[in-house]
Amino acid sequence: MNPTALIAEDEPLLAQALRAELATAWPELQVIATVGDGRSAVREALEQLPQVLFLDIRMPGLDGLGVAAELADAWPIDEAPMPQLVFVTAYDEYAARAFDAQAIDYVLKPVQSERLRRTVARLRSALELRSSSSVPADDLLASTLAQWRKVLGAAESAPNGVAPLKLIPASEAGSSGNTVRMVPIDEVHYFEAADKYVRVITAKHEYLIRTPLRQLLPQLDSQVFWQVHRAAVVRADAIEAVHRDEAGKQHLTLHGRTEKIPVSRLYAHLFRAM
């Protein structure tokens, strides 16, 4: 059976060029869908279950990173192995260094034949290894999830030298926004992305900031604040307990709070018993 792929690229000419280059570099690859936005990419990927995803990092609405994060939770692992990821990006020296350091596949715009051939060689090797491997399915899944975490981490991380936050200027939720509170980072229980804002939650108060969670993450100490979901980052020592429901999904409860925080499949490894 020929390998299958989905291309998500919002510039039609670039999508066409990538498809043409793939036909030359990997003739047996079947591109089963080409879409121009992130929501369509999620929908088509879950319907078609391709083995490789080519995702434009920058797309209107849901970008390539958001697509990967959603699919990490929604992918039906009982029906098909999680796909290999390849990001499509305009040249950016920092992003390229980050991807190269993690041996992550990426394709630069405009498509460069030699770079694409190296990517295809890696993808072929990965798919062949998967099909011939005697490694248990659970171990293969854990390995794939670890690679996806590397992908998202490399793509979202910031250059060295970003100082950790100590205070967060934020508006109190429900207020007119005319007053800005300086919220000490030590009081924050968790951050949650919500529409155009990020909610900043303490034991007793809720504040709002406009800085996207992705931009906020590099300014947080990763030993103190753990990302547990694409839309949630939690202070580790605020976690009271981890619960698993009948469907096997995890959620957290926090000290002094009543709400439940969902844990993504990508980050479930943080809460395995030692």
Secondary structure, DSSP 8 states (H G I E B T S, - for coil): ---EEEEE-SSHHHHHHHHHHHHHH-TT-EEEEEESSHHHHHHHHHHH--SEEEEESS-SSS-HHHHHHHHHHH--TTTS---EEEEEEE--HHHHHHHHHTT--EEEES--HHHHHHHHHHHHHHHHHHHH--S-HHHHHHHHHHHHHHHHHHHH---TT----SEEEEEETTS-S--EEEEEGGGEEEEEEETTEEEEEESS-EEEE-S-HHHHGGGS-TTTEEEEETTEEEEGGGEEEEEE-TTS-EEEEETT--SEEEE-GGGGGGGS--
